[in-house]
Amino acid sequence: AGRLEAGWDTAALRRTLERVVERHPALRTSFGIEGGEPVQRVRGIGGIGGIGGVEVFLENVGGWSDEAVAARRLELAYRPFDLEMDRLVRVYARITSAYASW
């Protein structure tokens, strides 16, 4: 988790995440069972919106109440992973600045 106070470039954030996922196959990995044995599947590198299957979600919460933001954060934090389908990382950025755009 982190917080950026000033205006920032969401396109640059997406490009940075793409590079991190490209370099670390574990971030594109899911797990399953085949023939009764556990298997690891490493996805290829895809376009943004699912960087190698990694969920990236930017949400503008400008104008939301503190309570609504807190409720959304908890909703996303406690959403379970499906290790057969999901990657091991999710990225959620709350944008509160009028300077941010995507």
N, C-alpha and C positions, 0 to 999 in steps of 0.2 A: 504494500500500500504506500502511496505517496501523495503529496499535494503540491500542485503548481499554482502559484498565486497570480502570476502575470499572464498576459495573452500568450498563447503557444500555438504551435503549428501541428494540427492533428495529422496532416499528411506525413510530416516528418516522424511522428510517433508511429504511424503505421509502417513506414519504411524501416524504422529501427526494429520494430517487432519482427518484420519479415526477415531481417538479417540475423537476429537472435535465433529464430526458429530454424533458419537455413543451417546455422552452425551447430545446432544441438539437436540431433535426431531424437533424443529422448523426449523432446517437447512435441514430437510428431508421432509418438508411440501409443498404441493401444494394446490390449491384451485379450486373449480369448482361449478357448479350448478346441483343439482339433485332434480327433482320434483319441480322446481321453487324456491328452497331454496339454499342458499350458503352452501357449505360443505368444510371441511378441510380434506385433506388426508395426513397421515403420512406414508412415505415409510419405509420399513424395511431396515436393514443395509446390503448392498451388497458389493461386492468386489470393489477394486480400479478401476478407469477408469469410475466410476460412484458410488462413495461412497454414498450409499443410494440414488442414483440418482443425487448427487451433481457433477457438472462438474468440473473436475480437469484437467488443461492443462498446461504442461511444454513445453516451446519452447526455443530452443537454438538460440539466436540472435547474437551470436558472429560473427563479421565481417559485421553486418548490419550497414548502415549509421544511424546517429542520426535521420535523417528525416524519414527513414523507420521504425525505432523503434517507434517514436512518432506517425506516421500514424497508425501502428498496435495497439498501446495502445488506440488511439481514436476509432478505428474500434470496438475493443472489449468492451470498456467502454460504447459505445452508442448502443450496440446491445440490442434490447428490450427483456424483459422477457415475456414468456407466462406462466401466473400464473396457468394455468390448467396443464401444462406439466413440466415446469421448477421448480427447487427448488429455494429458496430465496437467494442462495449464489452461486457464481462461483469463482473458484480459477484459476488465470493465473499467472504463474511465468516465467519471462524472464531470461534466463540463459545467462550470458555474459562471464563467466569464463571458461577457458580450463579445470579447475579442476572438474567441474560438469559433471556428467554422469548419465544416467538412462537406 
